[in-house]
Amino acid sequence: MVEKYVTQPSALARVQSSVFGPYLPPLVQSLEQGEYAAETIRLYLRAVIRFGAWLQRRKVTLGEVNAATVDRY
């Protein structure tokens, strides 16, 4: 599913190996079922990947994410 929105092989590899990688197919499925536009789904994926990269750079695990973490982002 993610492959429909991230077409470059190198970008797809980054997306799939990101901290949110396992959660992206259900996210895409939910957005598609909600009839979101393809470009909107691409933008949401990009935002999630950027947030995941930010977390990784700061060595914050998903279990540690809270409202304060999101505010710092």
C-alpha positions in Angstrom: 0.0 0.0 0.0 2.7 2.5 0.9 4.4 1.7 -2.4 1.5 3.4 -4.2 2.5 6.8 -2.6 6.2 6.4 -2.2 7.5 5.3 -5.6 11.3 5.9 -5.5 13.0 2.7 -4.3 15.5 4.5 -2.0 12.7 6.6 -0.4 10.5 3.5 0.0 13.4 1.7 1.8 13.8 4.6 4.2 10.1 4.7 4.8 9.9 0.9 5.5 12.9 1.0 7.8 11.7 4.0 9.8 10.5 3.8 13.3 6.9 4.1 12.0 7.4 1.6 9.2 5.2 -1.1 10.6 2.4 1.3 11.3 2.3 2.9 7.8 0.3 0.3 5.9 -2.7 0.5 8.3 -2.5 4.3 8.3 -2.6 4.3 4.5 -5.5 1.9 4.5 -7.4 4.0 6.9 -6.8 7.2 4.9 -7.8 5.4 1.7 -11.0 4.2 3.3 -11.6 7.7 4.5 -11.3 8.7 0.8 -8.4 11.1 1.4 -6.8 12.4 -1.8 -3.6 10.7 -2.9 -1.6 13.9 -2.4 -2.9 14.3 1.1 -1.9 10.7 1.9 1.6 11.5 0.5 1.9 14.6 2.7 0.7 12.7 5.8 3.3 10.0 5.1 6.0 12.6 4.7 5.1 14.2 8.0 5.1 10.9 9.9 8.5 10.0 8.4 10.0 13.3 9.3 8.7 13.0 12.9 10.1 9.5 13.1 13.5 10.7 11.9 13.4 13.5 14.5 12.6 11.0 17.2 15.5 8.7 16.1 18.0 11.6 16.0 17.0 12.4 19.6 17.0 8.8 20.6 13.4 8.9 21.8 11.5 5.6 21.6 7.9 5.4 20.6 7.0 4.4 24.1 8.5 7.7 25.4 6.5 9.9 23.1 4.0 12.1 24.9 2.4 15.5 24.5 5.6 17.3 25.6 7.6 15.4 22.9 5.1 16.5 20.3 5.3 20.1 21.5 9.1 20.1 21.3 8.8 18.8 17.7 
